[in-house]
Amino acid sequence: MSDPSFEADPEGLRQALEALLAPPSTEGAQPLPGVLPEEGYGEPAVLDRLSPIVLGGARRLGAPDALAHMDPPTPWIAWAMSVWNASLNQNLLHPDVAPVARDLEARVVDWLAPAFGMDGGHMTPGSTLANLTALWAARELKGVRRVIASDAAHLSVAKSAHILALDYRAAATDESGRLDAGALPDDLSSTALVLTAGTTSAGAIDDLALAGRAAWTHVDAAWAGPLRFSRRYAARLDGIEQADSVAVSAHKWLFQPKESGLIFFRDNRAAEAAISFGGAYLAVPNVGVLGSHGAVAVPLLATLMAWGRAGLEARIDRTMEIADGLWQRLGAHLKAELYGPQVSGVVLWRPNDGRSAQSVRDALPAGLASLIQVGGKDWLRHVAANPNADIDTIWGSIAGVL
Ligand SMILES: *Cc1c(COP(=O)(O)O)cnc(C)c1O
């Protein structure tokens, strides 16, 4: 007799979907058991117990005033694909249990890589691991012993250098948060230079014309990489095609569920050869950091098929318009000081009337602004990752506290 927990239960799945579609509510939330329950509650009871917690308690990233972080809302086609994925549980490590999923990942990588001048790559659970993978390849292929990035680079770059036993040096940034080229050493022959396209704190894009100056250039485009798919903004990342590797987080501006990221290489064949391991139980070499690896490509592929490049561009351009609108309104306000130019949908500002950024943030609705330190000062930060953000709603809240 087959175990019904492993069969599709239309009634149970309908109950789960109804809970998802209902207005979020924490009503009826009960504390969870403190220890592993001896007897199970059964699936329908678990849906009832968890919906006020998991669904009711979560921040809604697609709300009209959600604008605080690099975490976007996700399109429903990606939800559907995530359910398919969970039910199939493909493992790309083994071609015989993932006969089509490997090809789907290769396809989506082929679609995206040319925008960055790269010829291949693979998916990772995010840019932290994409950065590590890139610097690993740099060490194997070019014998680099040192990593240099700006002092605004993401902490995963220093973390990767540490894991790989490479020296790490942070170079100074200028007043708009870009790497100061004058701060780089003349000799970059044993160096991996990491340029950031869209710094986490301020959205600054380093001068990508520096790509090619070092033994290896990696562009951490975790956040701003997707601007390459907008005709209006693609040129902001010109020069990226001279890099040796590029990291992009698909769970940021490609609107994917976590954990979804990409590492691209200009010479993917050489890079893969340098970071592959064989093994007795493996039919194909294991490429990169991960062992078991799920079909995260499927939601991304489906989203890109549903929207096309033009549909992706429309969403990115809309979020950029929200950032521009906010930037202009803040710039015209006497009580706000702005940081740097706004180049990738990240807006930083602080009150200039003596109040702390923290107190202003505390007065704003949760999810509208994050708090960040740049140049020794606190700033309020907005990240335009939400195509459903509404500038009038947002400005209403900000103007109300200013
Ligand atoms: C978010 C971010 C990362 C890390 O990416 P994850 O996908 O969170 O692992 C790296 N670099 C930059 C610039 C980022 O903004």
PDBQT file of the ligand as one rigid body, heavy atoms in Angstrom, charges set to zero:
ROOT
HETATM    1  C1  LIG A 501      23.350  40.674  -1.792  1.00  0.00    +0.000 C 
HETATM    2  C2  LIG A 501      24.746  40.870  -2.243  1.00  0.00    +0.000 A 
HETATM    3  C3  LIG A 501      25.672  39.822  -2.212  1.00  0.00    +0.000 A 
HETATM    4  C4  LIG A 501      25.360  38.499  -1.602  1.00  0.00    +0.000 C 
HETATM    5  O1  LIG A 501      24.430  37.856  -2.382  1.00  0.00    +0.000 OA
HETATM    6  P1  LIG A 501      23.482  36.719  -1.776  1.00  0.00    +0.000 P 
HETATM    7  O2  LIG A 501      22.664  36.391  -2.971  1.00  0.00    +0.000 OA
HETATM    8  O3  LIG A 501      22.726  37.367  -0.662  1.00  0.00    +0.000 OA
HETATM    9  O4  LIG A 501      24.342  35.599  -1.316  1.00  0.00    +0.000 OA
HETATM   10  C5  LIG A 501      26.932  40.039  -2.719  1.00  0.00    +0.000 A 
HETATM   11  N1  LIG A 501      27.256  41.224  -3.234  1.00  0.00    +0.000 NA
HETATM   12  C6  LIG A 501      26.406  42.270  -3.269  1.00  0.00    +0.000 A 
HETATM   13  C7  LIG A 501      26.852  43.560  -3.852  1.00  0.00    +0.000 C 
HETATM   14  C8  LIG A 501      25.116  42.124  -2.770  1.00  0.00    +0.000 A 
HETATM   15  O5  LIG A 501      24.276  43.160  -2.776  1.00  0.00    +0.000 OA
ENDROOT
TORSDOF 0
